[in-house]
Amino acid sequence: MMRRGFRAAATLGRLRALPGAPCLLPIRNPATASGSSMASRISRFCPEKTDFKDFALPNASWCPDMLGLYQEFLEKTKTDGWIKLPSFKSNREHIHGLKLPTELADTPEKSDSRIITRSIQVEGQGYEHVIFFNPSEKKSVCLFQPGPYLEGPPGFAHGGSLATMMDETFSKTAYLVGEGLLTLSISIRFKNMIPVGSLAVLNVSVDKIEDQKLYLSCITQTRDQKTVYAKSSGVFFQLQLEQE
Amino acid sequence: MMRRGFRAAATLGRLRALPGAPCLLPIRNPATASGSSMASRISRFCPEKTDFKDFALPNASWCPDMLGLYQEFLEKTKTDGWIKLPSFKSNREHIHGLKLPTELADTPEKSDSRIITRSIQVEGQGYEHVIFFNPSEKKSVCLFQPGPYLEGPPGFAHGGSLATMMDETFSKTAYLVGEGLLTLSISIRFKNMIPVGSLAVLNVSVDKIEDQKLYLSCITQTRDQKTVYAKSSGVFFQLQLEQE
């Protein structure tokens, strides 16, 4: 019973947390979930054809470091097994066509809902970012360039913007690696401030999967790795999707 | 030497983290910092007269819970020692007239920089919030209503939005209670999702101050306290501002 796993999660505190929508994917749809290999999740998450706009593409605001590293990873998608994840305006678009848990299926759609990381659509002002995922290594790299609408101290990104970007990269990675996830916790140790308009590189790894929990870690640093911005970790709950 | 404390902090990893600007306040200005009682910090932070717009005021988007609790706390500002903190568009406005550490003083001003929690200015779409502070109890309460531009899962606030709001409330509280602060770490345990457009109440306490560190905790819940959204903690570094 697919439902059983969901109920187990619910006992941890109703329908718990969770940032990115990926964690809320196929719970009531055995047809979708049954072939739930990492490959099938990737193909659902990265549709070859879609009418939705992908925001994870270069624009004039990207700094040279961001653009340069993007091109490097784009090359790696051709030879080294990396995948560029699309980034739509809303998680409704990412989960388009999939059924949701009852608690979510009835959620009325707002006329202009947006995922937080695509809420500011003026180029360069908000969360400029793109995520690359490596299935065999269970790793992701997020290129993040915070804009001046994400300020904390003058000229520097707010710690909350990094927390958000980290949580988003964690949740997408956790979904693709493990499927059907809920965020249990995140922790961040800040080391240095990220200047607005510069590149921060988030390196995310799935360290272990144990007792229906995925343990992820992240180190955020400059492209040359000489400055560490933050070290962080996250624990995600894996819904035990048993097939009917 | 006021500088000494700053250098001590810097050795922990250059100019470290720090979400809200309050943590970056008066380091190079002995005249401002010397009378650094909590009262003087509050009076600097809450100017009686200012040309800057205060965004922490009710608007048509506020849900009845948000408006009702705001009115309750506003009453408490008259009798119970609570203070409503203003919320300007940028931390540049909060720290107006104060000198900054060298690393920050030379930061060029962007034409339209905004603190992340006031980046979305369409009423009701982003971080609707107001913070009340109680000096004698060393506590703050933040009323937070996430809008549809802060979505994670459809219909619910992204975990990063709560992390941001929590970090912001922590840092303002830590500055007012302790002065000159840098965020060392934050941790969040998620319990339930926050529906977009509803009220989440963040109750922040300073639990202890030890070895130049302030330890804060936060419980986020519904107004009736029946649903806990998250429990979190933060550690902030206190710059030992010694007088010249």
Interface residues (C-beta under 8 A of the other chain):
Chain A: G13 R14 L15 R16 A17 L18 P19 G20 A21 C23 L24 S90 N91 R92 I95 L100 L104 T107 P108 E109 K110 D112 S113 R114 I115 I116 T117 S119 I120 Q125 G126 P148 Y149 L150 E151 G152 P153 P154 G155 F156 H158 G159 G160 S161 A163 T164 M165 M166 D167 E168 S171 L182 T183 L184 S185 I186 S187 I188 R189 F190 K191 N192 M193 P195 V196 T227 V228 A230
Chain B: G13 R14 L15 R16 A17 L18 P19 G20 A21 C23 L24 S90 N91 R92 I95 L100 L104 T107 P108 E109 K110 D112 S113 R114 I115 I116 T117 S119 I120 Q125 G126 P148 Y149 L150 E151 G152 P153 P154 G155 F156 H158 G159 G160 S161 A163 T164 M165 M166 D167 E168 S171 L182 T183 L184 S185 I186 S187 I188 R189 F190 K191 N192 M193 V196 T227 V228 A230
